[in-house]
Amino acid sequence: MTDAIHSNTLVRFGIAHEPFDGERMTDAIHSNTLYVLTQGAYLHRDHLTLQVEIERQVKLSVPIHNVESVVVFGNVMVSPGSMALCAENGVALSFMSEHGRLLSRVDAPVSGNVLLRREQYRKADDAGFACALARHIVAAKIQNCRNSVMRAAREAAAPANAAVLNEAAEKMGKGIRQVADAASVDSARGFEGEAAHTYFSVFSLMIKQQAEHFKITARTRRPPLDATNALLSFSYALLAHDCTSALYAAGLDPNVGYLHVDRPGRPSLALDLMEEFRPLFADRLVLTLINRKEVQPDDFVIREGGAVEMSEKARRTLVKAYQSRKEEEIMHPVLEQQLRFGMLPFIQARLLARHVRGDLPAYPPVVLK
């Protein structure tokens, strides 16, 4: 179920509550994530309902039991009553900048398996465990990037472009083999960095339409320095939010990771989990929006100093496309189950929890062609 609600403002998305590997998902996975993008909107409480007002008119009413999380962007006012309603019902409330940077997240008191979290903390200090997990995460990310590059090479109209893409795929394949022998997390990070450099050096060759306006040669962030990087940063922010929610649902602490260094306020484990999804979900989504001309060069503004920002129209377009992507069905390569793309972070978070507990000898990341 993907539907636009007040098409200039809001998008809702339903996540199916499905059985997992013979086991019911008993954690709180509700039916909707509510995004509020219009600047000046007001989110408030009406009994057991969240209401969104724009210019003193109610544009949307959503019963709290239908909401998994709420994400507000920029200058959106949120009443204390609505915050209390979210907290009482275990609904996460995330505050993002207008351009997608996470500012804060308000959650109900932590619930779930404290024994699992204690084991997670112990394993985070186990160099051998962390290194083995990092190898799996990095190898999966590089392979998913490599698959995208190889697909682009097969579809390239110019033989010269195909040759460059194939050369990049070869280098990334070598990186996967090197990661398998990484002796430390730092070493795995180094191979990931090299592969990312190769991947983004040929990213522009995967753009078939509007290439002259969306050219990219490297990944830039804080701030993004071109339109494509602005799209990538925003989509990664949405993906990080979903991965954080999935980890909470699995009973893990999103802030204590294995591949990413722990820093105050940084959801390191969420960043670990999302690595395999970046090329699968966010990067392919951005390429689709550009190649289908659903975003245009005039949807971006260059600020003083070179920072590139998305217009509200571009943000709405990306969010709607992001939710549509989550509705697509895929076959999970490990579980061999048909499921919606939006369920992948929840499934993978549960598999990661089982690995941390010792029920699985290794974490099986998702690799799709």
Buried (B, 14 or more C-beta within 10 A) or exposed (E): EBEBBBEEBBBBBBBEEBEBEEEEBEBBBBBBBBBBBBEEBBBBBEEEBBBBBBEEEEBBEBEBEBBBBBBBBBEBEBBEBBBEBBBEBBBBBBBBEBBBBBEEBBBBEEEBBEEBBEBBEEBBEEEEBBBBBBBBBBBBBBBBBBBBBBBBBEEBEEEEBBEBBBBBBBBBBBBBEBBEEBEEBEBBBBBBEBBBEBBBBBBBBBBBEBBEBBBBEEBBEEBBBBBBBBBBBBBBBBBBBBBBBBBBBBBBBBBBBBBBEEEEEBBBBBBBBBBBBBBBBBBBBBBBBBBEEBBBEEBBEEEEEEBBBBBBEBBBBBBBBBBBBBBEEBEBEEBEBEBBBBBBBBBBBBBBBBBBBEEEEEBBBBBBE
